[in-house]
């Protein structure tokens, strides 16, 4: 069976040791193959799209890049850690939740004239400022951490890139990996908030959830315009978050120990960088890559998919279903 090239890249290479030594999470190869037998015949969202959508920032590629990098920087923690309530907001006659609620508030702020894409503004923004920008049904979680992230990013943008994300992106190779000059390589090096790594049995584990999702989002938005096309999508892994483990668990692809399953069900916080948290994320990446290979083994050569397409298939269905289906694990982190 052909293997997707992402297996040979740092992210998936780094999770193999975790998968081999895990005590709390297991991936069922039998379940992977069973799911692939029916999922292979589904339609997958193509790895390209357009700039149109509910939060359309207009046709200017520079603005789209700025918006994508900003939202990627803040795309984490939408559930209140005490109450379990999701962040929601009303905009354009509709109620949006989680990441879409954050996108909606950024879109509204931009339309209202807030210089939210400018490095100088980001370098000085406070948690109190963000509380106003991200007004919703609850206070958006981790506002202090969000302001610190934006302050650090803003300073880098002002010092190196004339205050704008698009100048940074245009200085990189349009690839995840390009001998150190790839967009993912540069993003995770120059902006520490994207350096999503852990340590397991004294070995580094690389996830790069937000960085890879940022590249995927840029490609989907801009590839058809010719402004930006990521040339090595097959080198990208899934985006290890809260929702994919629910999807994989519901399909019996992921299996949790009884103790871990009870902690998730009872909404007990699972510490960042604990063995349990690392194993959940590592198996999520491993299982999604295995599922992609199994799907591609069934599909014809001209209908092959990349891992982010399978990721979106799982996320889009279970993101909507999970509040009534089952709870996700809770971890206080800025990485997802």
Protein Blocks (a to p, Z undefined) as FASTA:
>chain_A
ZZdfklmpmklmmmmmmmmmpckbccdfklmmmmmmmmmmpccddfbdcfbdjklgbjbl
klmmmmmmmmmmmngcjbcfklopacdddeehiacehjllmmmmmmmmmmnopafkbmkl
mmmpcfklmmmmmgcfbdcehklmmmmmmmmmmmmmmmmngopaklmmmmpccbfbgghi
amklmmmmmmmklmccddeehiacdfklmmmmmmmmmmmmmmmnomaccfblmlpccddd
fklmmmmmmnomaccdfklmmmmmnopacdehiaklmmmmmmmmmmmmmmmmmmmmmpcf
klcccfklmmmmmmmmmmmmmmmmoccdddddfkZZ
